[in-house]
């Protein structure tokens, strides 16, 4: 053995998204980005704490919504396709992803 640590990292995978999916997800991220900029402005302008917290909660909700949409798309496409192709390890990958999301 060469002294290099062996990794169990999966090969880099990619997903070709259709234009509608990509457009929807990008729009969601752009709105979230605008909301985060709004938070920065509020802080710079010494906004009252509950107002900032309310806006931060809206950002959190928007990001959760983004994740739900992305996860649903992932299950409908990547996971379903992999299971049909006999790649059962995708279920373990999905379970690991869900555990990370639920922390």
HELIX and SHEET records of a PDB file:
HELIX    1   1 UNK A   19  UNK A   44  1                                  26    
HELIX    2   2 UNK A   49  UNK A   74  1                                  26    
HELIX    3   3 UNK A   75  UNK A   79  3                                   5    
HELIX    4   4 UNK A   80  UNK A   84  1                                   5    
HELIX    5   5 UNK A   89  UNK A  101  1                                  13    
END                                                                             
